[in-house]
Amino acid sequence: MPNYILLLHHEERARPEMSPDEIQAMIQKYVAWRNKVGNGRAVSGHKLRNSEGRVMRGSGGGVAVKDGPYAEAREVIGGLFIVEAGTYEEAVELSRDCPHLEYGGAIEIREIQPT
């Protein structure tokens, strides 16, 4: 069965201030969703650190490394899931109730090419 990556996009500046209890409740929604989707299929997920990373670009035989993602970027990738699904349509249906959408985010779904 193919694997699909779900890239969780959100607008960096649109993030509301949340109390520790609200953050914990949000985390629990993601955990519950992951457990539901993972029932009988492989699933993994990862939260990415906010506003920290590097961007590498090859140019003219060299490599440029810059800090990123950029604070002025409108959207950033905040995390990802990898799920098993038979088709894109199934991956979409599995993702339809992901809490990320509840919080105003977008999910980009891409099939992972087998090696």
VMD Tcl script that draws the C-alpha trace (Angstrom):
set ca {
  {0.00 0.00 0.00}
  {1.39 3.46 -0.88}
  {2.53 5.95 1.74}
  {1.43 9.57 1.65}
  {2.99 12.53 3.41}
  {0.63 15.09 4.89}
  {2.46 18.43 5.13}
  {0.77 20.65 7.70}
  {0.89 24.29 6.56}
  {-0.17 27.23 8.69}
  {0.14 30.98 8.62}
  {2.86 31.86 11.13}
  {1.36 35.22 12.05}
  {-2.19 33.93 12.42}
  {-1.38 31.71 15.41}
  {-3.51 32.69 18.40}
  {-2.07 32.94 21.88}
  {-3.01 29.81 23.78}
  {-2.86 28.94 27.45}
  {-0.93 25.82 28.52}
  {-4.27 24.01 29.04}
  {-5.42 24.97 25.53}
  {-2.13 23.77 24.05}
  {-2.44 20.45 25.90}
  {-6.03 20.02 24.67}
  {-4.88 20.72 21.10}
  {-2.06 18.16 21.38}
  {-4.54 15.58 22.65}
  {-6.75 16.16 19.58}
  {-3.79 15.43 17.30}
  {-2.86 12.31 19.31}
  {-6.45 11.03 19.17}
  {-6.63 11.67 15.42}
  {-3.31 9.90 14.84}
  {-4.47 6.90 16.87}
  {-7.76 6.75 14.95}
  {-6.05 6.93 11.55}
  {-3.38 4.46 12.65}
  {-5.92 1.77 13.51}
  {-4.69 -1.06 11.29}
  {-2.34 1.00 9.12}
  {1.13 2.51 9.48}
  {1.17 6.14 10.55}
  {3.86 8.43 11.94}
  {3.86 12.12 12.72}
  {6.28 14.83 13.67}
  {5.96 18.43 14.91}
  {8.62 20.75 13.53}
  {10.26 23.44 15.65}
  {8.81 26.88 15.10}
  {10.90 29.46 13.22}
  {14.07 27.39 13.20}
  {15.85 25.66 10.35}
  {18.10 26.09 7.33}
  {17.45 26.43 3.62}
  {20.08 25.07 1.24}
  {20.28 25.97 -2.44}
  {22.65 24.66 -5.07}
  {23.97 27.28 -7.46}
  {26.82 27.21 -9.95}
  {28.41 24.13 -8.40}
  {28.29 25.58 -4.89}
  {25.86 25.40 -2.01}
  {24.39 28.37 -0.18}
  {23.02 27.83 3.33}
  {20.70 30.41 4.88}
  {18.63 30.56 8.03}
  {15.00 29.65 7.50}
  {12.13 29.34 7.34}
  {11.87 33.07 7.03}
  {9.76 35.03 9.50}
  {8.31 37.03 6.62}
  {7.05 33.86 4.94}
  {3.29 33.78 4.86}
  {2.94 30.04 5.35}
  {5.26 27.59 7.06}
  {5.22 23.82 7.45}
  {4.64 23.12 11.12}
  {4.62 19.34 11.02}
  {3.93 16.23 9.00}
  {2.28 12.85 9.08}
  {3.02 9.81 6.95}
  {0.07 7.48 6.42}
  {-0.65 4.35 4.45}
  {-3.55 4.71 2.03}
  {-4.62 2.96 -1.14}
  {-5.23 6.13 -3.17}
  {-5.12 9.92 -2.95}
  {-8.87 9.84 -2.35}
  {-8.40 7.58 0.67}
  {-5.62 9.82 2.00}
  {-7.96 12.82 1.65}
  {-10.75 11.01 3.51}
  {-8.35 10.02 6.31}
  {-7.24 13.66 6.60}
  {-10.70 15.22 6.46}
  {-11.08 15.37 10.27}
  {-7.46 16.16 11.11}
  {-7.40 18.81 13.86}
  {-5.02 20.91 11.77}
  {-7.95 21.96 9.59}
  {-9.95 22.92 12.69}
  {-7.17 25.36 13.63}
  {-7.21 27.06 10.20}
  {-4.28 25.18 8.68}
  {-3.92 23.57 5.27}
  {-2.79 20.02 4.49}
  {-0.75 19.24 1.40}
  {-0.94 15.53 0.50}
  {1.80 13.95 -1.62}
  {2.42 10.31 -2.46}
  {5.85 9.06 -1.45}
  {7.55 7.39 -4.37}
  {8.70 3.88 -3.47}
  {12.43 3.25 -3.61}
}
mol new
graphics top color blue
foreach p $ca { graphics top sphere $p radius 0.5 }
foreach p [lrange $ca 0 end-1] q [lrange $ca 1 end] { graphics top cylinder $p $q radius 0.2 }
display resetview
